């Protein structure tokens, strides 16, 4: 890395920038409840102030993570990848995971709500949120896979070949990006509500094995989805917007 850890001014950097440079820092932000995907445009100082967190504690932990991963080979350099490769990676790694988990979790959540709903009404609310969210996520990913991502690939191909890309049906790429980001925000809000209802994905003492499995899956889904949104909001979309501007296709 070009900058040594001790030279980094953490407080004035955005949370998204910190995570983009080293994705292992996501564990720190999750620990302190700092949004690094939809709210990643805030500086570390702003994020800590809003949540009443001692910034020095986080800076200390960030430094420790960077000391363990000083070489680029230790990290996935998502921001260095070609945009078409990154788009395919998101589909293969995150969209596939999301689709598989949606249906697996739906069955488990239904079972837990049916059995434990009377004693633990929060499971009924979780079921309601999950059914609504999962349907929205399927449509969201379809829009990305059928409209937005193919256009991003077209932009990359045009730059490589020195040609001008065909204008998309949606006008500027800013239009679908705004829609995707709004839907990402809604997804984050829903997952936040589920986290609150589940006491941070911590099952009650009388929870059966299926109940505990449900919270384990939900916790994993929450973590992976935040990384998924981060890659799109903070890396793929901004770079695609800049590429479109560079090609004069706005």
Phi and psi in degrees as GROMACS dihedral restraints (atoms count N, CA, C in turn):
[ dihedral_restraints ]
;  ai    aj    ak    al  type     phi  dphi    fc
    3     4     5     6     1   -70.7    20    10
    4     5     6     7     1   -35.9    20    10
    6     7     8     9     1  -102.5    20    10
    7     8     9    10     1   134.4    20    10
    9    10    11    12     1   -73.8    20    10
   10    11    12    13     1   150.8    20    10
   12    13    14    15     1   -55.9    20    10
   13    14    15    16     1   -41.1    20    10
   15    16    17    18     1   -68.5    20    10
   16    17    18    19     1   -17.0    20    10
   18    19    20    21     1   -88.5    20    10
   19    20    21    22     1    -9.0    20    10
   21    22    23    24     1   -76.8    20    10
   22    23    24    25     1   128.9    20    10
   24    25    26    27     1   -93.1    20    10
   25    26    27    28     1    90.8    20    10
   27    28    29    30     1   -60.6    20    10
   28    29    30    31     1   -44.8    20    10
   30    31    32    33     1   -59.2    20    10
   31    32    33    34     1   -33.0    20    10
   33    34    35    36     1   -94.7    20    10
   34    35    36    37     1    -0.9    20    10
   36    37    38    39     1   -90.0    20    10
   37    38    39    40     1   150.4    20    10
   39    40    41    42     1   -76.1    20    10
   40    41    42    43     1   156.0    20    10
   42    43    44    45     1   -61.4    20    10
   43    44    45    46     1   -39.1    20    10
   45    46    47    48     1   -61.7    20    10
   46    47    48    49     1   -40.6    20    10
   48    49    50    51     1   -62.6    20    10
   49    50    51    52     1   -41.2    20    10
   51    52    53    54     1   -65.0    20    10
   52    53    54    55     1   -43.4    20    10
   54    55    56    57     1   -69.9    20    10
   55    56    57    58     1   -36.7    20    10
   57    58    59    60     1   -63.0    20    10
   58    59    60    61     1   -39.3    20    10
   60    61    62    63     1   -70.2    20    10
   61    62    63    64     1   -35.4    20    10
   63    64    65    66     1  -149.1    20    10
   64    65    66    67     1   101.3    20    10
   66    67    68    69     1   -68.0    20    10
   67    68    69    70     1   -13.7    20    10
   69    70    71    72     1   -69.8    20    10
   70    71    72    73     1   -15.5    20    10
   72    73    74    75     1   -73.1    20    10
   73    74    75    76     1   -10.2    20    10
   75    76    77    78     1   -58.5    20    10
   76    77    78    79     1   -34.8    20    10
   78    79    80    81     1   -61.8    20    10
   79    80    81    82     1   -35.7    20    10
   81    82    83    84     1   -67.6    20    10
   82    83    84    85     1   -45.9    20    10
   84    85    86    87     1   -67.4    20    10
   85    86    87    88     1   -35.4    20    10
   87    88    89    90     1   -65.7    20    10
   88    89    90    91     1   -39.3    20    10
   90    91    92    93     1   -58.7    20    10
   91    92    93    94     1   -40.7    20    10
   93    94    95    96     1   -94.2    20    10
   94    95    96    97     1     3.9    20    10
   96    97    98    99     1    69.8    20    10
   97    98    99   100     1    30.9    20    10
   99   100   101   102     1   -97.5    20    10
  100   101   102   103     1   126.9    20    10
  102   103   104   105     1   -75.1    20    10
  103   104   105   106     1   115.9    20    10
  105   106   107   108     1  -105.6    20    10
  106   107   108   109     1    -2.6    20    10
  108   109   110   111     1  -101.7    20    10
  109   110   111   112     1   -77.0    20    10
  111   112   113   114     1   -70.5    20    10
  112   113   114   115     1   -31.0    20    10
  114   115   116   117     1  -105.8    20    10
  115   116   117   118     1    21.5    20    10
  117   118   119   120     1   -72.0    20    10
  118   119   120   121     1    -7.5    20    10
  120   121   122   123     1   -80.2    20    10
  121   122   123   124     1    -1.1    20    10
  123   124   125   126     1   -85.1    20    10
  124   125   126   127     1   147.9    20    10
  126   127   128   129     1   -71.6    20    10
  127   128   129   130     1   160.1    20    10
  129   130   131   132     1   -59.8    20    10
  130   131   132   133     1   -37.9    20    10
  132   133   134   135     1   -61.5    20    10
  133   134   135   136     1   -45.2    20    10
  135   136   137   138     1   -64.0    20    10
  136   137   138   139     1   -45.3    20    10
  138   139   140   141     1   -62.4    20    10
  139   140   141   142     1   -41.7    20    10
  141   142   143   144     1   -68.5    20    10
  142   143   144   145     1   -39.3    20    10
  144   145   146   147     1   -63.6    20    10
  145   146   147   148     1   -42.0    20    10
  147   148   149   150     1   -63.0    20    10
  148   149   150   151     1   -34.7    20    10
  150   151   152   153     1  -100.3    20    10
  151   152   153   154     1     4.0    20    10
  153   154   155   156     1    64.6    20    10
  154   155   156   157     1    39.6    20    10
  156   157   158   159     1  -104.9    20    10
  157   158   159   160     1   141.4    20    10
  159   160   161   162     1   -71.9    20    10
  160   161   162   163     1   110.2    20    10
  162   163   164   165     1   -64.1    20    10
  163   164   165   166     1   -29.0    20    10
  165   166   167   168     1   -64.5    20    10
  166   167   168   169     1   -33.4    20    10
  168   169   170   171     1   -66.0    20    10
  169   170   171   172     1   -44.7    20    10
  171   172   173   174     1   -66.8    20    10
  172   173   174   175     1   -42.2    20    10
  174   175   176   177     1   -59.1    20    10
  175   176   177   178     1   -38.5    20    10
  177   178   179   180     1   -63.2    20    10
  178   179   180   181     1   -42.6    20    10
  180   181   182   183     1   -71.1    20    10
  181   182   183   184     1   -36.8    20    10
  183   184   185   186     1   -62.9    20    10
  184   185   186   187     1   -41.7    20    10
  186   187   188   189     1   -61.8    20    10
  187   188   189   190     1   -40.5    20    10
  189   190   191   192     1   -63.2    20    10
  190   191   192   193     1   -41.2    20    10
  192   193   194   195     1   -64.3    20    10
  193   194   195   196     1   -43.3    20    10
  195   196   197   198     1   -68.0    20    10
  196   197   198   199     1   -32.7    20    10
  198   199   200   201     1   -65.7    20    10
  199   200   201   202     1   -27.6    20    10
  201   202   203   204     1   -82.5    20    10
  202   203   204   205     1   -18.1    20    10
  204   205   206   207     1  -133.0    20    10
  205   206   207   208     1    60.7    20    10
  207   208   209   210     1   -76.1    20    10
  208   209   210   211     1   -20.7    20    10
  210   211   212   213     1   -99.8    20    10
  211   212   213   214     1   137.9    20    10
  213   214   215   216     1   -55.4    20    10
  214   215   216   217     1   -30.1    20    10
  216   217   218   219     1   -63.9    20    10
  217   218   219   220     1   -18.3    20    10
  219   220   221   222     1   -78.2    20    10
  220   221   222   223     1    -9.2    20    10
  222   223   224   225     1  -128.2    20    10
  223   224   225   226     1   157.7    20    10
  225   226   227   228     1   -83.9    20    10
  226   227   228   229     1   113.2    20    10
  228   229   230   231     1   -86.8    20    10
  229   230   231   232     1    69.0    20    10
  231   232   233   234     1   -54.5    20    10
  232   233   234   235     1   -37.5    20    10
  234   235   236   237     1   -74.1    20    10
  235   236   237   238     1    -7.0    20    10
  237   238   239   240     1  -100.9    20    10
  238   239   240   241     1   -11.3    20    10
  240   241   242   243     1   -72.8    20    10
  241   242   243   244     1   153.0    20    10
  243   244   245   246     1   -64.1    20    10
  244   245   246   247     1   145.9    20    10
  246   247   248   249     1   -63.8    20    10
  247   248   249   250     1   -37.0    20    10
  249   250   251   252     1   -67.4    20    10
  250   251   252   253     1   -36.4    20    10
  252   253   254   255     1   -66.5    20    10
  253   254   255   256     1   -42.0    20    10
  255   256   257   258     1   -64.2    20    10
  256   257   258   259     1   -41.1    20    10
  258   259   260   261     1   -62.1    20    10
  259   260   261   262     1   -43.7    20    10
  261   262   263   264     1   -65.6    20    10
  262   263   264   265     1   -38.2    20    10
  264   265   266   267     1   -62.0    20    10
  265   266   267   268     1   -43.3    20    10
  267   268   269   270     1   -61.7    20    10
  268   269   270   271     1   -42.4    20    10
  270   271   272   273     1   -65.3    20    10
  271   272   273   274     1   -48.3    20    10
  273   274   275   276     1   -69.7    20    10
  274   275   276   277     1   -37.1    20    10
  276   277   278   279     1   -91.9    20    10
  277   278   279   280     1   -46.0    20    10
  279   280   281   282     1   -98.5    20    10
  280   281   282   283     1   -43.5    20    10
  282   283   284   285     1   -65.1    20    10
  283   284   285   286     1   -42.9    20    10
  285   286   287   288     1   -61.9    20    10
  286   287   288   289     1   -44.8    20    10
  288   289   290   291     1   -60.8    20    10
  289   290   291   292     1   -45.8    20    10
  291   292   293   294     1   -61.0    20    10
  292   293   294   295     1   -46.1    20    10
  294   295   296   297     1   -62.4    20    10
  295   296   297   298     1   -45.0    20    10
  297   298   299   300     1   -63.9    20    10
  298   299   300   301     1   -42.7    20    10
  300   301   302   303     1   -72.0    20    10
  301   302   303   304     1   -34.4    20    10
  303   304   305   306     1   -54.6    20    10
  304   305   306   307     1   -49.6    20    10
  306   307   308   309     1   -76.0    20    10
  307   308   309   310     1   -35.2    20    10
  309   310   311   312     1   -64.7    20    10
  310   311   312   313     1   -44.2    20    10
  312   313   314   315     1   -72.4    20    10
  313   314   315   316     1   -32.9    20    10
  315   316   317   318     1   -58.3    20    10
  316   317   318   319     1   -43.3    20    10
  318   319   320   321     1   -65.5    20    10
  319   320   321   322     1   -43.1    20    10
  321   322   323   324     1   -67.4    20    10
  322   323   324   325     1   -44.2    20    10
  324   325   326   327     1   -63.1    20    10
  325   326   327   328     1   -40.6    20    10
  327   328   329   330     1   -61.7    20    10
  328   329   330   331     1   -43.3    20    10
  330   331   332   333     1   -64.1    20    10
  331   332   333   334     1   -45.0    20    10
  333   334   335   336     1   -66.0    20    10
  334   335   336   337     1   -42.1    20    10
  336   337   338   339     1   -64.5    20    10
  337   338   339   340     1   -39.0    20    10
  339   340   341   342     1   -67.1    20    10
  340   341   342   343     1   -37.6    20    10
  342   343   344   345     1   -85.9    20    10
  343   344   345   346     1   -39.6    20    10
  345   346   347   348     1  -110.5    20    10
  346   347   348   349     1     0.1    20    10
  348   349   350   351     1   -58.6    20    10
  349   350   351   352     1   -36.7    20    10
  351   352   353   354     1   -68.5    20    10
  352   353   354   355     1   -41.6    20    10
  354   355   356   357     1   -82.2    20    10
  355   356   357   358     1   -31.1    20    10
  357   358   359   360     1  -128.7    20    10
  358   359   360   361     1    80.3    20    10
  360   361   362   363     1   -60.3    20    10
  361   362   363   364     1   -18.1    20    10
  363   364   365   366     1   -62.7    20    10
  364   365   366   367     1   -26.3    20    10
  366   367   368   369     1   -69.3    20    10
  367   368   369   370     1   -28.1    20    10
  369   370   371   372     1   -69.4    20    10
  370   371   372   373     1   -39.6    20    10
  372   373   374   375     1   -69.0    20    10
  373   374   375   376     1   -39.9    20    10
  375   376   377   378     1   -60.8    20    10
  376   377   378   379     1   -42.0    20    10
  378   379   380   381     1   -60.7    20    10
  379   380   381   382     1   -43.9    20    10
  381   382   383   384     1   -61.1    20    10
  382   383   384   385     1   -47.8    20    10
  384   385   386   387     1   -62.6    20    10
  385   386   387   388     1   -43.8    20    10
  387   388   389   390     1   -64.0    20    10
  388   389   390   391     1   -42.0    20    10
  390   391   392   393     1   -62.9    20    10
  391   392   393   394     1   -42.5    20    10
  393   394   395   396     1   -67.7    20    10
  394   395   396   397     1   -46.1    20    10
  396   397   398   399     1   -64.9    20    10
  397   398   399   400     1   -43.8    20    10
  399   400   401   402     1   -62.9    20    10
  400   401   402   403     1   -39.0    20    10
  402   403   404   405     1   -65.1    20    10
  403   404   405   406     1   -38.9    20    10
  405   406   407   408     1   -67.7    20    10
  406   407   408   409     1   -38.0    20    10
  408   409   410   411     1   -65.9    20    10
  409   410   411   412     1   -38.8    20    10
  411   412   413   414     1   -60.8    20    10
  412   413   414   415     1   -46.2    20    10
  414   415   416   417     1   -65.5    20    10
  415   416   417   418     1   -39.1    20    10
  417   418   419   420     1   -60.5    20    10
  418   419   420   421     1   -48.3    20    10
  420   421   422   423     1   -67.2    20    10
  421   422   423   424     1   -32.9    20    10
  423   424   425   426     1   -63.2    20    10
  424   425   426   427     1   -41.0    20    10
  426   427   428   429     1   -64.0    20    10
  427   428   429   430     1   -38.0    20    10
  429   430   431   432     1   -68.2    20    10
  430   431   432   433     1   -44.7    20    10
  432   433   434   435     1   -72.7    20    10
  433   434   435   436     1   -30.8    20    10
  435   436   437   438     1   -96.4    20    10
  436   437   438   439     1   -24.6    20    10
  438   439   440   441     1  -120.6    20    10
  439   440   441   442     1   -60.6    20    10
  441   442   443   444     1   -71.3    20    10
  442   443   444   445     1   -51.4    20    10
  444   445   446   447     1   -64.9    20    10
  445   446   447   448     1   -39.9    20    10
  447   448   449   450     1   -59.6    20    10
  448   449   450   451     1   -35.8    20    10
  450   451   452   453     1   -68.4    20    10
  451   452   453   454     1   -37.5    20    10
  453   454   455   456     1   -62.4    20    10
  454   455   456   457     1   -41.6    20    10
  456   457   458   459     1   -62.7    20    10
  457   458   459   460     1   -38.1    20    10
  459   460   461   462     1   -64.0    20    10
  460   461   462   463     1   -39.8    20    10
  462   463   464   465     1   -62.0    20    10
  463   464   465   466     1   -44.7    20    10
  465   466   467   468     1   -63.5    20    10
  466   467   468   469     1   -43.7    20    10
  468   469   470   471     1   -63.4    20    10
  469   470   471   472     1   -40.0    20    10
  471   472   473   474     1   -63.2    20    10
  472   473   474   475     1   -40.4    20    10
  474   475   476   477     1   -65.5    20    10
  475   476   477   478     1   -42.2    20    10
  477   478   479   480     1   -63.3    20    10
  478   479   480   481     1   -39.4    20    10
  480   481   482   483     1   -91.4    20    10
  481   482   483   484     1    -6.5    20    10
  483   484   485   486     1    70.4    20    10
  484   485   486   487     1    31.8    20    10
  486   487   488   489     1  -114.6    20    10
  487   488   489   490     1   175.7    20    10
  489   490   491   492     1  -103.5    20    10
  490   491   492   493     1   126.7    20    10
  492   493   494   495     1   -68.4    20    10
  493   494   495   496     1   151.2    20    10
  495   496   497   498     1   -69.6    20    10
  496   497   498   499     1   132.1    20    10
  498   499   500   501     1   -58.9    20    10
  499   500   501   502     1   132.5    20    10
  501   502   503   504     1   -76.8    20    10
  502   503   504   505     1   161.5    20    10
  504   505   506   507     1   -66.0    20    10
  505   506   507   508     1   -22.4    20    10
  507   508   509   510     1   -94.1    20    10
  508   509   510   511     1     9.4    20    10
  510   511   512   513     1    78.6    20    10
  511   512   513   514     1  -135.6    20    10
  513   514   515   516     1   -68.9    20    10
  514   515   516   517     1   150.2    20    10
  516   517   518   519     1   -62.9    20    10
  517   518   519   520     1   -19.9    20    10
  519   520   521   522     1   -58.8    20    10
  520   521   522   523     1   -31.4    20    10
  522   523   524   525     1   -65.6    20    10
  523   524   525   526     1   -55.6    20    10
  525   526   527   528     1   -67.6    20    10
  526   527   528   529     1   -30.7    20    10
  528   529   530   531     1   -62.0    20    10
  529   530   531   532     1   -42.5    20    10
  531   532   533   534     1   -61.0    20    10
  532   533   534   535     1   -39.3    20    10
  534   535   536   537     1   -66.4    20    10
  535   536   537   538     1   -45.3    20    10
  537   538   539   540     1   -62.3    20    10
  538   539   540   541     1   -41.5    20    10
  540   541   542   543     1   -66.6    20    10
  541   542   543   544     1   -37.1    20    10
  543   544   545   546     1   -65.2    20    10
  544   545   546   547     1   -40.1    20    10
  546   547   548   549     1   -69.6    20    10
  547   548   549   550     1   -34.6    20    10
  549   550   551   552     1   -61.9    20    10
  550   551   552   553     1   -41.7    20    10
  552   553   554   555     1   -61.0    20    10
  553   554   555   556     1   -42.2    20    10
  555   556   557   558     1   -64.7    20    10
  556   557   558   559     1   -40.8    20    10
  558   559   560   561     1   -60.6    20    10
  559   560   561   562     1   -45.2    20    10
  561   562   563   564     1   -61.2    20    10
  562   563   564   565     1   -40.0    20    10
  564   565   566   567     1   -63.8    20    10
  565   566   567   568     1   -42.1    20    10
  567   568   569   570     1   -64.9    20    10
  568   569   570   571     1   -44.1    20    10
  570   571   572   573     1   -65.9    20    10
  571   572   573   574     1   -34.6    20    10
  573   574   575   576     1   -64.8    20    10
  574   575   576   577     1   -38.9    20    10
  576   577   578   579     1   -66.7    20    10
  577   578   579   580     1   -40.3    20    10
  579   580   581   582     1   -63.8    20    10
  580   581   582   583     1   -40.3    20    10
  582   583   584   585     1   -61.0    20    10
  583   584   585   586     1   -42.4    20    10
  585   586   587   588     1   -65.5    20    10
  586   587   588   589     1   -45.6    20    10
  588   589   590   591     1   -62.8    20    10
  589   590   591   592     1   -33.0    20    10
  591   592   593   594     1   -92.9    20    10
  592   593   594   595     1     9.2    20    10
  594   595   596   597     1    57.1    20    10
  595   596   597   598     1    48.5    20    10
  597   598   599   600     1    69.7    20    10
  598   599   600   601     1    33.2    20    10
  600   601   602   603     1    64.3    20    10
  601   602   603   604     1    32.3    20    10
  603   604   605   606     1  -105.4    20    10
  604   605   606   607     1   114.7    20    10
  606   607   608   609     1   -71.6    20    10
  607   608   609   610     1   152.1    20    10
  609   610   611   612     1   -69.5    20    10
  610   611   612   613     1   166.6    20    10
  612   613   614   615     1   -61.8    20    10
  613   614   615   616     1   -32.1    20    10
  615   616   617   618     1   -90.4    20    10
  616   617   618   619     1    13.2    20    10
  618   619   620   621     1   -68.9    20    10
  619   620   621   622     1   136.2    20    10
  621   622   623   624     1   -81.8    20    10
  622   623   624   625     1   171.6    20    10
  624   625   626   627     1   -55.7    20    10
  625   626   627   628     1   -38.5    20    10
  627   628   629   630     1   -66.7    20    10
  628   629   630   631     1   -39.7    20    10
  630   631   632   633     1   -59.9    20    10
  631   632   633   634     1   -46.1    20    10
  633   634   635   636     1   -66.8    20    10
  634   635   636   637     1   -37.9    20    10
  636   637   638   639     1   -62.7    20    10
  637   638   639   640     1   -39.2    20    10
  639   640   641   642     1   -58.6    20    10
  640   641   642   643     1   -45.6    20    10
  642   643   644   645     1   -69.7    20    10
  643   644   645   646     1   -33.5    20    10
  645   646   647   648     1   -64.0    20    10
  646   647   648   649     1   -44.1    20    10
  648   649   650   651     1   -64.3    20    10
  649   650   651   652     1   -43.8    20    10
  651   652   653   654     1   -63.4    20    10
  652   653   654   655     1   -39.6    20    10
  654   655   656   657     1   -64.3    20    10
  655   656   657   658     1   -43.3    20    10
  657   658   659   660     1   -64.5    20    10
  658   659   660   661     1   -42.3    20    10
  660   661   662   663     1   -62.5    20    10
  661   662   663   664     1   -41.6    20    10
  663   664   665   666     1   -59.9    20    10
  664   665   666   667     1   -46.6    20    10
  666   667   668   669     1   -64.0    20    10
  667   668   669   670     1   -48.3    20    10
  669   670   671   672     1   -69.4    20    10
  670   671   672   673     1   -37.1    20    10
  672   673   674   675     1   -67.0    20    10
  673   674   675   676     1   -34.8    20    10
  675   676   677   678     1   -63.7    20    10
  676   677   678   679     1   -40.5    20    10
  678   679   680   681     1   -66.9    20    10
  679   680   681   682     1   -40.2    20    10
  681   682   683   684     1   -56.7    20    10
  682   683   684   685     1   -49.8    20    10
  684   685   686   687     1   -66.1    20    10
  685   686   687   688     1   -38.7    20    10
  687   688   689   690     1   -58.8    20    10
  688   689   690   691     1   -46.5    20    10
  690   691   692   693     1   -60.4    20    10
  691   692   693   694     1   -36.0    20    10
  693   694   695   696     1   -80.7    20    10
  694   695   696   697     1   -53.9    20    10
  696   697   698   699     1   -63.5    20    10
  697   698   699   700     1   -41.2    20    10
  699   700   701   702     1  -104.5    20    10
  700   701   702   703     1   -10.6    20    10
  702   703   704   705     1  -126.6    20    10
  703   704   705   706     1   -63.2    20    10
  705   706   707   708     1   -61.4    20    10
  706   707   708   709     1   -53.2    20    10
  708   709   710   711     1   -64.8    20    10
  709   710   711   712     1   -49.9    20    10
  711   712   713   714     1   -59.7    20    10
  712   713   714   715     1   -40.4    20    10
  714   715   716   717     1   -69.7    20    10
  715   716   717   718     1   -35.8    20    10
  717   718   719   720     1   -66.8    20    10
  718   719   720   721     1   -38.5    20    10
  720   721   722   723     1   -63.2    20    10
  721   722   723   724     1   -43.1    20    10
  723   724   725   726     1   -65.3    20    10
  724   725   726   727     1   -38.1    20    10
  726   727   728   729     1   -65.8    20    10
  727   728   729   730     1   -42.5    20    10
  729   730   731   732     1   -60.3    20    10
  730   731   732   733     1   -42.5    20    10
  732   733   734   735     1   -63.5    20    10
  733   734   735   736     1   -41.4    20    10
  735   736   737   738     1   -61.1    20    10
  736   737   738   739     1   -37.2    20    10
  738   739   740   741     1   -84.1    20    10
  739   740   741   742     1    -3.1    20    10
  741   742   743   744     1    67.0    20    10
  742   743   744   745     1    36.2    20    10
  744   745   746   747     1  -107.0    20    10
  745   746   747   748     1    26.3    20    10
